[in-house]
Amino acid sequence: MEPCEAVKLLLTRMDSNPQEFSLSKNSKWGDVLQQMYQRRFSDSTHILVMLADWECKMVWEKYISIGKDMLHQEFIKRILDVDKQKG
């Protein structure tokens, strides 16, 4: 099954601009991510009712993937900074 056009658009944006996606209230997509989280991890099916559970799961898993990539990049940066200080 294919996700709806809105979910496809959001996933594409997540690929092209991952830095826009954080749970911060000041982030561009924070409110959407918070709703996805609520829908995904509670019985709140009244949130984002136009989306299927699997579509919310798809977006949330993409968000987690972006977070892991950003964390990995931050760790590499810190390791390289420590190595520069030693050398």
N, C-alpha and C positions, 0 to 999 in steps of 0.2 A: 504494500500500500504506500502511496506517496503522500507526504505531508501537504497541507494546504499551502496556498501561495504565500500567505503571511509568514508561516513558519519557514518556508524555503528562503524568503527574503531575509528573515532574521538570521538564519544559519549562514547565508552568504555574507551578510554584514559581519558576523562573528569571525568568519574566516579572513575577511579583508581588513578589519579594524578591531583586533582583539583587545586593544588597550581601552576601548570604550565600555567594556563589560566588567563591572565590579558590582558588589552588593552595596556600595556606598550610596547614600541617599543623594549625593551630589553627582553621581555618575549618570551618563546619558540614558542608560538602560537599567539602572538600579531598581526602579519601580517594577519593570517587567520581570526582572530576575527574581525579585521578592515574591511576586505573584506566582511565578513558576515554582519556586521553592515551596510556597504554601500549598499549591495544588499537588505537588509531587509527594510531599511528606506529611500530609494530613488528610482528613476526610472532607476537605473543603472543595467539593466538586462544584460548588456555586461560583468558584473563581475561574475565570477564563473558560466559561462554559462552552464557548464555540470551538474549543480545541479538544481533541481526544487525549486520553491519558498518555498514549504512546507518543503523541506529538510533544507534550510537555516533557516527557522523559527524554526525548531526543534533544530538545533545547537544553535541558539541564545537564545532560551528559556532555554536550558540546562545551558548556560553561565550565564544567569540571576539567575537561581536557585543556581548555585555555588556561585555567588556573595552574594546572600542573606544568604546562609549558613555561609560564611566567615564573613560577617558583624555580624551575630548573635553570632558567636564564639568570635569575638573581643569585642562585648558589654558585654558578660558574663565575659570574662577575666577582663575587666576594672571594672565591678561591684565587682567581687571577690577581685581585688586589692584594691579597695576603702574600702571594708568591712574589709580586713586584716589591713589596716592602722588605721581604727577606733578602732579595737579590740586589 
